[in-house]
């Protein structure tokens, strides 16, 4: 049998009986590459090798000439796609051998983290044993059964997993399959939420895929461990019973960890109105290209960064401090390069109604908050760098004089 890892490929080349080996194919997961290695040809006429590949078995649309090297690294492969590789050898006068047998490889990784409705979704719960393999099978008629998930728990625990398709079916039956599941109970409950994260991921059949989650990109928790049974991308609902404005997901496949995919909830950008509130407005000068952090304190000892503003042109920056409406006293200062003796002008602002825009973006990202009165012409209000995974709140002072105002986020650069 031929496979991706440490499997041999035989190929007829220029001398009968000569064998070309592709010894292994492995992926550098984060960069979506695969490396092929083979033994050199004993035929003295062979001066080089080529790797052919494509996304359809038997159809190879790309040729990679690797010269007289006995390895090839193929880059820029698409996550979730299956590629088919063959190798050939060639002589100085251009004679090329027939292709070898195929090696197929599915590029592992997390494809998407999108929003999905979780109305009437079935959640299955059962006791799992450490390192066992348990399959969850489903049927609509108690006759034809399909494997939904094949799980590999890394500890003895109670597993819960949602069935995305159950939301659209009038009835659905479930059972467990595995060498040690005889008589084990499978509990069923219904989960309902307006939206939940839906993850789509792929890997080669037999690969062990660990789905990990984080709220801050630093601390990661394992949600589930799957053993894939086909090339088809698998979908998984994170039925976490809480409001999640932003969450990070990544997969670890056979020990290789992928870059994360970000999930934004439906309210990751929202607007509320402040009615008859008096807040502090701060005004300071910024020069083009500089980054200035506005900090606040209530005791002149403990300082908290409020905003890191990035100026594209020389201009005055006006920022309102949303927390000032409830603070008895509040002190402010600027930090950054070349801001010694830079003054902050303070004023109190009050209006019948002011818009407060709240949003979340990944920590470390540079983002623009833009506004429009007609959904056609957009203007950048602020260009900010975010240092927290929590809500950023911006009070739009101009909204006090406008009948309507729309907001959106855009990349900062």
TANOR-V777795 format. One record per residue. N is the residue number from 1. PHI is phi in whole degrees, -180 to 180 (none if undefined). OMEGA is omega in whole degrees, 0 to 359 (999 if undefined). Layout:
# TANOR-V777795
n | phi | omega
N | PHI | OMEGA
N | PHI | OMEGA
This chain:
# TANOR-V777795
n | phi | omega
1 | none | 178
2 | -101 | 179
3 | -151 | 183
4 | -93 | 185
5 | -96 | 171
6 | 53 | 178
7 | -119 | 183
8 | -98 | 173
9 | -123 | 175
10 | -101 | 181
11 | -148 | 174
12 | -83 | 179
13 | -119 | 193
14 | -80 | 179
15 | -114 | 182
16 | -57 | 177
17 | 91 | 178
18 | -74 | 185
19 | -117 | 172
20 | -104 | 183
21 | -113 | 164
22 | -101 | 192
23 | -75 | 182
24 | -159 | 170
25 | -136 | 182
26 | -138 | 182
27 | -108 | 165
28 | -90 | 200
29 | -59 | 186
30 | -65 | 184
31 | -104 | 176
32 | 54 | 177
33 | -124 | 175
34 | -135 | 181
35 | -113 | 179
36 | -111 | 181
37 | -131 | 179
38 | -143 | 178
39 | -80 | 179
40 | -68 | 179
41 | -77 | 175
42 | -80 | 182
43 | -77 | 184
44 | -67 | 181
45 | -79 | 181
46 | -75 | 179
47 | -114 | 181
48 | -170 | 183
49 | -135 | 177
50 | -138 | 174
51 | -113 | 176
52 | -110 | 177
53 | -156 | 178
54 | -165 | 182
55 | -101 | 176
56 | -126 | 180
57 | -60 | 179
58 | 85 | 179
59 | -119 | 186
60 | -117 | 188
61 | -98 | 183
62 | -123 | 177
63 | -115 | 179
64 | -117 | 179
65 | -85 | 184
66 | -109 | 180
67 | 67 | 183
68 | -92 | 176
69 | -74 | 180
70 | -109 | 173
71 | -152 | 179
72 | -148 | 175
73 | -112 | 180
74 | -103 | 185
75 | -110 | 176
76 | 59 | 176
77 | -85 | 183
78 | -85 | 178
79 | -60 | 178
80 | 93 | 180
81 | -89 | 175
82 | -104 | 180
83 | -114 | 181
84 | -121 | 186
85 | -120 | 168
86 | -136 | 179
87 | -125 | 175
88 | -137 | 172
89 | -118 | 181
90 | -141 | 181
91 | -102 | 183
92 | -65 | 181
93 | -90 | 173
94 | 92 | 178
95 | -74 | 184
96 | -116 | 182
97 | -72 | 170
98 | -62 | 182
99 | -73 | 176
100 | -76 | 168
101 | -66 | 185
102 | -79 | 162
103 | -115 | 178
104 | -108 | 183
105 | -148 | 174
106 | -97 | 181
107 | -73 | 184
108 | -78 | 175
109 | 156 | 178
110 | -90 | 185
111 | -83 | 185
112 | -146 | 167
113 | -133 | 187
114 | -114 | 177
115 | -88 | 178
116 | -143 | 175
117 | -73 | 180
118 | -119 | 177
119 | -71 | 176
120 | 62 | 178
121 | -86 | 178
122 | -81 | 176
123 | -114 | 182
124 | -103 | 183
125 | -136 | 180
126 | -157 | 179
127 | -85 | 181
128 | -119 | 179
129 | -103 | 182
130 | -58 | 173
131 | 66 | 174
132 | -85 | 175
133 | -111 | 182
134 | -123 | 177
135 | -101 | 171
136 | -102 | 182
137 | -112 | 182
138 | -131 | 179
139 | -150 | 175
140 | -100 | 185
141 | -138 | 181
142 | 66 | 178
143 | -117 | 181
144 | -98 | 183
145 | -114 | 180
146 | -123 | 177
147 | -77 | 177
148 | -83 | 182
149 | -143 | 171
150 | -120 | 190
151 | -104 | 179
152 | -131 | 182
153 | -64 | 178
154 | -98 | 176
155 | -158 | 174
156 | -72 | 188
157 | -165 | 173
158 | -91 | 181
159 | -97 | 174
160 | -128 | 179
161 | -149 | 183
162 | -97 | 178
163 | -106 | 184
164 | -59 | 184
165 | -72 | 184
166 | -64 | 181
167 | -68 | 186
168 | -111 | 185
169 | -113 | 179
170 | -69 | 177
171 | -153 | 185
172 | -159 | 180
173 | -115 | 184
174 | -135 | 173
175 | -155 | 176
176 | -101 | 177
177 | -135 | 180
178 | 162 | 185
179 | -68 | 187
180 | -121 | 188
181 | -100 | 182
182 | -56 | 178
183 | 78 | 181
184 | -76 | 184
185 | -81 | 176
186 | -122 | 181
187 | -87 | 184
188 | -131 | 173
189 | -143 | 182
190 | -108 | 180
191 | -115 | 181
192 | -136 | 177
193 | -154 | 180
194 | -58 | 177
195 | -148 | 174
196 | -140 | 175
197 | -68 | 174
198 | -117 | 183
199 | -103 | 175
200 | -125 | 182
201 | -145 | 184
202 | -146 | 173
203 | -167 | 180
204 | -71 | 175
205 | -55 | 182
206 | 93 | 179
207 | -71 | 176
208 | -99 | 186
209 | -114 | 178
210 | -104 | 177
211 | -93 | 181
212 | -118 | 183
213 | -134 | 178
214 | -150 | 174
215 | -100 | 185
216 | -136 | 181
217 | 71 | 182
218 | -115 | 183
219 | -105 | 186
220 | -112 | 179
221 | -123 | 178
222 | -79 | 176
223 | -87 | 184
224 | -161 | 175
225 | -122 | 184
226 | -113 | 166
227 | -112 | 186
228 | -77 | 183
229 | -114 | 180
230 | -154 | 177
231 | -77 | 185
232 | -66 | 176
233 | -58 | 183
234 | -102 | 177
235 | -110 | 185
236 | -142 | 177
237 | -95 | 172
238 | -95 | 184
239 | -84 | 178
240 | -77 | 187
241 | -80 | 177
242 | -159 | 177
243 | -79 | 182
244 | -122 | 178
245 | -73 | 181
246 | -155 | 179
247 | -149 | 182
248 | -114 | 179
249 | -128 | 173
250 | -153 | 176
251 | -117 | 171
252 | -122 | 185
253 | -115 | 179
254 | 51 | 177
255 | 89 | 179
256 | -105 | 184
257 | -99 | 180
258 | -92 | 171
259 | -63 | 187
260 | -78 | 171
261 | -114 | 186
262 | -103 | 174
263 | -107 | 174
264 | -112 | 178
265 | -70 | 183
266 | -66 | 181
267 | -111 | 180
268 | -67 | 171
269 | -133 | 183
270 | -143 | 183
271 | -131 | 174
272 | -128 | 181
273 | -108 | 173
274 | -96 | 183
275 | -102 | 175
276 | 54 | 177
277 | -105 | 176
278 | -105 | 185
279 | -130 | 180
280 | -88 | 177
281 | -113 | 181
282 | -114 | 182
283 | -133 | 179
284 | -150 | 183
285 | -91 | 177
286 | -131 | 177
287 | -102 | 185
288 | -58 | 175
289 | 90 | 182
290 | -94 | 176
291 | -115 | 182
292 | -125 | 177
293 | -103 | 175
294 | -94 | 182
295 | -116 | 181
296 | -134 | 179
297 | -151 | 175
298 | -109 | 182
299 | -138 | 181
300 | 65 | 178
301 | -115 | 181
302 | -97 | 183
303 | -112 | 181
304 | -120 | 175
305 | -68 | 176
306 | -96 | 182
307 | -144 | 166
308 | -110 | 186
309 | -98 | 176
310 | -110 | 183
311 | -93 | 177
312 | -91 | 179
313 | -137 | 173
314 | -71 | 182
315 | -167 | 172
316 | -84 | 177
317 | -104 | 175
318 | -116 | 180
319 | -133 | 175
320 | -101 | 179
321 | -96 | 183
322 | -59 | 183
323 | -75 | 184
324 | -68 | 181
325 | -68 | 183
326 | -114 | 183
327 | -96 | 177
328 | -70 | 175
329 | -147 | 186
330 | -153 | 179
331 | -115 | 185
332 | -135 | 174
333 | -155 | 178
334 | -109 | 173
335 | -134 | 183
336 | 148 | 179
337 | -89 | 175
338 | 59 | 180
339 | -117 | 179
340 | -56 | 179
341 | 67 | 175
342 | -69 | 185
343 | -86 | 170
344 | -114 | 176
345 | -93 | 182
346 | -115 | 175
347 | -150 | 175
348 | -105 | 185
349 | -126 | 178
350 | -142 | 179
351 | -148 | 178
352 | -57 | 180
353 | -156 | 178
354 | -134 | 179
355 | -82 | 171
356 | -116 | 182
357 | -100 | 178
358 | -118 | 180
359 | -154 | 174
360 | -127 | 174
361 | -142 | 181
362 | -61 | 177
363 | -56 | 181
364 | 94 | 182
365 | -80 | 172
366 | -98 | 188
367 | -137 | 175
368 | -109 | 170
369 | -95 | 183
370 | -114 | 182
371 | -134 | 180
372 | -151 | 174
373 | -100 | 186
374 | -137 | 181
375 | 66 | 178
376 | -116 | 181
377 | -97 | 183
378 | -113 | 180
379 | -130 | 179
380 | -79 | 176
381 | -83 | 181
382 | -143 | 174
383 | -118 | 192
384 | -125 | 169
385 | -106 | 187
386 | -101 | 181
387 | -119 | 183
388 | -133 | 175
389 | -93 | 181
390 | -100 | 186
391 | -67 | 168
392 | -101 | 181
393 | -118 | 180
394 | -124 | 174
395 | -93 | 182
396 | -93 | 184
397 | -64 | 182
398 | -64 | 183
399 | -64 | 181
400 | -65 | 183
401 | -110 | 185
402 | -113 | 178
403 | -72 | 177
404 | -154 | 184
405 | -156 | 178
406 | -115 | 184
407 | -133 | 173
408 | -154 | 176
409 | -106 | 178
410 | -139 | 177
411 | -57 | 185
412 | -76 | 181
413 | -137 | 999
